[in-house]
Amino acid sequence: MTTRILSPLTLVSGGSRGLGLGISEVLLGRGESVVAFSRRPSEDTDRLAKQYGGRFHFLTGDLADVPALQKLVKTVERDIGPITGLVNNAGMTFEQLLVLQPEEAIHRVLDVNLTGTLMLTREVTKHMMVRRFGRIVTISSVTGIRGYKGTAPYSAVKAGLLGMTRALARELGGRNITVNAVCPGYMETDMVHDMNPKQLKQIVRRTPLGRPGQVEDVSGVVAFLLSDDARFVSGQTLTVDGGLTC
Ligand SMILES: NC(=O)c1ccc[n+]([C@@H]2O[C@H](COP(=O)([O-])OP(=O)(O)OC[C@H]3O[C@@H](n4cnc5c(N)ncnc54)[C@H](OP(=O)(O)O)[C@@H]3O)[C@@H](O)[C@H]2O)c1
């Protein structure tokens, strides 16, 4: 039985680089449409716009700016098409022992990663509920399920997103909307550029698969959760970390 009635259009937050870009490329590669947004475009978003023409759109938007998010979702629905999938991927971190973290840095991590994601999900969900169809995938992290030094606000946010996922799966299931989360382990992207090599070696040593993760290790799992094959999967967290947390 197929439940998808609309042509797939997925909104990807933070689609300009890293995992968000990788997810966009997998969806485009299988013939679907993507709207990616972040604070600024990249060479890769320009490339995708040229390569995929009308199937790829990039918009600028800051996850911490709620009125701008509301406008962005309205614009997509009005000018591009009905959003069938949402990938809450955009994120940032500030790593430091909690006692040394400035108050503004803590607020920023919460505002972007948690409040921004909740607000974006709320805006998109309004439309999905009316159409009785939707797929929501939120990128959390292994830090949301295990403790790592220096990541208290980020870990709090990532654990919070798992709570959001479970609550929304219950709220939205009756409208044929699935809500799932993916917890990547370490992936080689800009976000972890500054990680010290000693720390990276330690992660790799503790990973049964014996290597750091790549964007491609995670993007296909997200694409699966957005696909019709995952139509009966909801409220779940898939950890994609090479076995690090097993
Ligand atoms: N890399 C890892 O090891 C790892 C592990 C576990 C989980 N994750 C999670 O995976 C997701 C993607 O991370 P990544 O590694 O791909 O990071 P990344 O390479 O740093 O990319 C982050 C993306 O988010 C966008 N972004 C950041 N702040 C934003 C804001 N305020 N508003 C809108 N967009 C914003 C960035 O674009 P702009 O800067 O142009 O806005 C960029 O497109 C995040 O949720 C992260 O927490 C990453």
The ligand as a Tripos MOL2 file, in Angstrom:
@<TRIPOS>MOLECULE
LIG
   48    52     1     0     0
SMALL
NO_CHARGES

@<TRIPOS>ATOM
      1 N1         29.1760   16.6960   12.6090 N.am      1 LIG1
      2 C1         28.9270   15.8620   13.6100 C.2       1 LIG1
      3 O1         29.8130   15.1410   14.0850 O.2       1 LIG1
      4 C2         27.5300   15.7390   14.1630 C.ar      1 LIG1
      5 C3         27.2830   14.7140   15.0730 C.ar      1 LIG1
      6 C4         26.0140   14.5640   15.5910 C.ar      1 LIG1
      7 C5         25.0020   15.4130   15.2050 C.ar      1 LIG1
      8 N2         25.2620   16.4200   14.3250 N.ar      1 LIG1
      9 C6         24.1370   17.2760   13.9580 C.3       1 LIG1
     10 O2         23.9590   17.2040   12.5540 O.3       1 LIG1
     11 C7         23.3590   18.4180   12.0920 C.3       1 LIG1
     12 C8         24.1630   18.9520   10.9130 C.3       1 LIG1
     13 O3         25.4700   19.2240   11.3780 O.3       1 LIG1
     14 P1         26.7300   19.3450   10.4030 P.3       1 LIG1
     15 O4         27.8090   18.5490   11.0050 O.co2     1 LIG1
     16 O5         26.3040   19.1150    9.0010 O.co2     1 LIG1
     17 O6         27.0830   20.8900   10.6460 O.3       1 LIG1
     18 P2         27.6940   21.9900    9.6660 P.3       1 LIG1
     19 O7         28.5440   21.3620    8.6240 O.co2     1 LIG1
     20 O8         28.2810   22.9990   10.5850 O.co2     1 LIG1
     21 O9         26.4020   22.6010    8.9450 O.3       1 LIG1
     22 C9         25.4360   23.2590    9.7070 C.3       1 LIG1
     23 C10        24.3410   23.7680    8.7970 C.3       1 LIG1
     24 O10        23.3810   24.4580    9.6030 O.3       1 LIG1
     25 C11        23.2590   25.8080    9.1350 C.3       1 LIG1
     26 N3         22.9920   26.6940   10.2590 N.ar      1 LIG1
     27 C12        23.7600   26.9170   11.3570 C.ar      1 LIG1
     28 N4         23.1860   27.8280   12.1370 N.ar      1 LIG1
     29 C13        22.0120   28.1800   11.5400 C.ar      1 LIG1
     30 C14        20.9680   29.0870   11.8590 C.ar      1 LIG1
     31 N5         21.0070   29.8520   12.9600 N.pl3     1 LIG1
     32 N6         19.9090   29.1830   11.0160 N.ar      1 LIG1
     33 C15        19.8590   28.4450    9.8770 C.ar      1 LIG1
     34 N7         20.8240   27.5710    9.5240 N.ar      1 LIG1
     35 C16        21.8830   27.4520   10.3520 C.ar      1 LIG1
     36 C17        24.6020   26.1020    8.4460 C.3       1 LIG1
     37 O11        24.5180   27.1260    7.4590 O.3       1 LIG1
     38 P3         24.7900   28.6950    7.7760 P.3       1 LIG1
     39 O12        26.0200   28.7610    8.6130 O.co2     1 LIG1
     40 O13        24.9070   29.3170    6.4190 O.co2     1 LIG1
     41 O14        23.5700   29.1960    8.4770 O.co2     1 LIG1
     42 C18        24.8500   24.7630    7.7730 C.3       1 LIG1
     43 O15        24.0900   24.6450    6.5940 O.3       1 LIG1
     44 C19        23.3240   19.3600   13.2990 C.3       1 LIG1
     45 O16        22.0410   19.3440   13.8760 O.3       1 LIG1
     46 C20        24.3390   18.7540   14.2510 C.3       1 LIG1
     47 O17        24.0660   19.0770   15.5870 O.3       1 LIG1
     48 C21        26.5040   16.6030   13.7790 C.ar      1 LIG1
@<TRIPOS>BOND
     1     1     2 1
     2     2     3 2
     3     2     4 1
     4     4     5 ar
     5     4    48 ar
     6     5     6 ar
     7     6     7 ar
     8     7     8 ar
     9     8     9 1
    10     8    48 ar
    11     9    10 1
    12     9    46 1
    13    10    11 1
    14    11    12 1
    15    11    44 1
    16    12    13 1
    17    13    14 1
    18    14    15 2
    19    14    16 1
    20    14    17 1
    21    17    18 1
    22    18    19 2
    23    18    20 1
    24    18    21 1
    25    21    22 1
    26    22    23 1
    27    23    24 1
    28    23    42 1
    29    24    25 1
    30    25    26 1
    31    25    36 1
    32    26    27 ar
    33    26    35 ar
    34    27    28 ar
    35    28    29 ar
    36    29    30 ar
    37    29    35 ar
    38    30    31 1
    39    30    32 ar
    40    32    33 ar
    41    33    34 ar
    42    34    35 ar
    43    36    37 1
    44    36    42 1
    45    37    38 1
    46    38    39 2
    47    38    40 1
    48    38    41 1
    49    42    43 1
    50    44    45 1
    51    44    46 1
    52    46    47 1
@<TRIPOS>SUBSTRUCTURE
     1 LIG1         1 GROUP 0 **** ****
